[in-house]
């Protein structure tokens, strides 16, 4: 069963940009890390709107959110 959900977030780690302007590069790096998890079908981050879309195919939503939190998304 595939499950798609949107999550709001208020923070990105932005380790590479001096301006801390939450660029698309930060979002793409997080998406790549989350896509690598088993059971994650797709990930999209709308950085300007601060929204994260997860499409899961077998993964537990809480496990993926925990991973995103570990990456600094929900700090």
C-alpha positions in Angstrom: 0.0 0.0 0.0 1.3 3.4 -0.9 0.8 6.3 1.4 1.5 10.0 0.6 1.5 12.7 3.3 2.6 16.3 3.6 4.5 17.6 6.6 5.2 21.2 7.6 8.7 22.0 8.9 10.2 25.3 10.1 14.0 24.6 9.9 16.6 23.2 7.5 20.2 22.7 8.6 21.8 24.6 5.7 25.3 23.6 6.5 26.7 24.8 3.2 25.3 28.2 2.6 26.5 31.2 4.6 23.3 33.1 4.2 21.2 30.3 5.7 18.6 31.0 3.1 17.3 27.4 2.9 18.2 26.8 -0.7 17.1 24.0 -3.0 20.5 22.2 -2.6 19.8 21.6 1.1 16.4 20.2 0.3 17.7 17.9 -2.4 20.4 16.5 -0.1 17.7 15.7 2.5 15.5 14.1 -0.2 18.3 11.9 -1.4 19.0 10.7 2.1 15.3 9.9 2.7 14.9 8.2 -0.7 17.7 5.8 0.3 15.5 4.4 3.1 13.8 1.1 2.4 10.1 1.5 1.7 10.4 5.2 0.6 8.9 5.6 -2.9 9.5 9.3 -3.3 10.3 12.5 -1.4 9.7 16.1 -2.3 10.6 19.2 -0.4 9.0 22.5 -1.2 11.7 24.6 0.4 10.1 28.1 0.1 6.8 26.7 1.5 8.6 24.6 4.1 6.7 21.5 3.2 7.9 17.9 3.0 6.0 15.3 0.9 6.6 11.6 1.6 5.4 8.8 -0.5 5.9 5.5 1.3 5.5 2.0 0.1 6.1 -0.1 3.1 8.1 2.2 5.3 6.6 3.4 8.6 5.9 7.1 8.6 7.3 7.6 12.1 10.6 5.9 11.1 11.0 8.3 8.1 10.0 11.3 10.1 12.6 10.3 12.8 15.2 10.1 10.0 14.3 13.5 8.7 14.5 14.8 12.3 18.0 13.3 12.7 19.0 15.2 9.5 17.9 18.4 11.1 14.6 19.1 9.4 12.3 19.4 12.4 14.7 21.0 14.9 
